[in-house]
Protein backbone atom coordinates (compact mmCIF):
# COMPACT_ATOMS: atom_id res chain seq x y z
CA UNK A 1 0.00 0.00 0.00
CA UNK A 2 1.38 3.40 -0.93
CA UNK A 3 2.26 5.83 1.85
CA UNK A 4 -0.19 8.47 0.58
CA UNK A 5 -3.05 5.94 0.76
CA UNK A 6 -2.07 5.04 4.30
CA UNK A 7 -1.99 8.70 5.25
CA UNK A 8 -5.47 9.26 3.79
CA UNK A 9 -6.81 6.32 5.81
CA UNK A 10 -5.10 7.59 8.96
CA UNK A 11 -6.56 11.08 8.52
CA UNK A 12 -10.00 9.57 7.90
CA UNK A 13 -9.65 7.58 11.13
CA UNK A 14 -8.64 10.73 13.03
CA UNK A 15 -11.72 12.53 11.76
CA UNK A 16 -13.94 9.59 12.69
CA UNK A 17 -12.54 9.79 16.22
CA UNK A 18 -13.57 13.48 16.14
CA UNK A 19 -10.09 14.87 16.73
CA UNK A 20 -9.85 18.62 16.23
CA UNK A 21 -9.02 19.88 12.76
CA UNK A 22 -5.87 21.48 14.18
CA UNK A 23 -4.71 18.10 15.48
CA UNK A 24 -5.57 16.37 12.21
CA UNK A 25 -3.70 19.05 10.25
CA UNK A 26 -0.66 18.61 12.50
CA UNK A 27 -0.71 14.84 12.07
CA UNK A 28 -1.09 15.24 8.32
CA UNK A 29 1.82 17.69 8.04
CA UNK A 30 4.12 15.61 10.25
CA UNK A 31 3.40 12.39 8.38
CA UNK A 32 3.76 14.10 5.01
CA UNK A 33 7.18 15.37 6.07
CA UNK A 34 8.21 11.87 7.13
CA UNK A 35 6.94 10.25 3.91
CA UNK A 36 8.62 12.94 1.79
CA UNK A 37 11.90 12.39 3.63
CA UNK A 38 11.70 8.61 3.23
CA UNK A 39 10.97 8.99 -0.47
CA UNK A 40 13.72 11.56 -1.08
CA UNK A 41 16.38 9.72 0.91
CA UNK A 42 15.52 6.10 0.15
CA UNK A 43 13.10 6.19 -2.80
CA UNK A 44 10.50 4.30 -0.76
CA UNK A 45 6.86 4.80 -1.72
CA UNK A 46 5.21 1.80 -0.06
CA UNK A 47 4.78 0.96 3.60
CA UNK A 48 6.00 -2.58 3.07
CA UNK A 49 9.41 -1.27 1.99
CA UNK A 50 9.77 0.94 5.06
CA UNK A 51 11.76 -0.17 8.09
CA UNK A 52 13.07 1.39 11.27
CA UNK A 53 16.49 2.42 9.93
CA UNK A 54 15.32 5.69 8.38
CA UNK A 55 13.57 6.99 11.49
CA UNK A 56 16.65 8.01 13.50
CA UNK A 57 18.03 9.78 10.44
CA UNK A 58 14.72 11.62 10.03
CA UNK A 59 14.69 12.58 13.71
CA UNK A 60 18.20 14.02 13.46
CA UNK A 61 17.27 15.94 10.30
CA UNK A 62 14.24 17.46 12.05
CA UNK A 63 16.31 18.45 15.08
CA UNK A 64 18.86 20.18 12.85
CA UNK A 65 16.06 22.29 11.35
CA UNK A 66 15.00 23.60 14.77
Secondary structure, DSSP 8 states (H G I E B T S, - for coil): -BHHHHHHHHHHHHHHTT--HHHHHHHHHHHHHHHHHHHHHH---BGGG--THHHHHHHHHHHHH-
